[in-house]
Amino acid sequence: MLTACSLLVAGVFTILYWDVRILGRLNYLWFPTAPWSRARSSAAVTTRAPA
């Protein structure tokens, strides 16, 4: 019973964590990011006009 409850809690936490993280990446929710992570993701989002 204890194992089942702990696996259920871990599964719910994992699903909620990744839902919030993905929605934060898509700018629907706020999710904290590291400074070195933000630079890469914002560079990937910006598009440049062809030269």
N, C-alpha and C positions, 0 to 999 in steps of 0.2 A: 504493500500500500504506500509506503514511504517513497519507494522508487518510482512508482507510477505518478505520484504527486510532484516529485521533483522533476521528472521528465516533462510533465505537463507545464509546469511553471517555466522551465527552461525553453520549451517550445514556444510558449506565448511570448516570452521576453524576446526571443530571437525574431519572431515574426513582426512584433511591434517595432523593434529596433530597426530592422531593415526597411519596413514601411516608412517610418519617419525619415530614415536616411535617404531613401530613394526620392521621397516627396521633397525633401530638402534640396537634393541635387537638381530637381526640376523646378525649384523656386516656388513650390506650393506651401511649404512650411520652412521654418528656420531650423537649421541643424548646424552645430558648431563645427568649423573646419580649421585645420592647421594652416598657418600662413603660407607654407610651401605648397600646400594642396590647392589653395585658392588661386595662386598665380597660374598654375597649370590648367585648372578648370576654366578660368576666365579667358585664358589665351586660346583655349580650344573652342570657346563659345564665340569669340569675336571673329568676324569674317572680314577679309580684306578684298578690296576691289582688284581685279586682275590688272597687271601693269601693262 
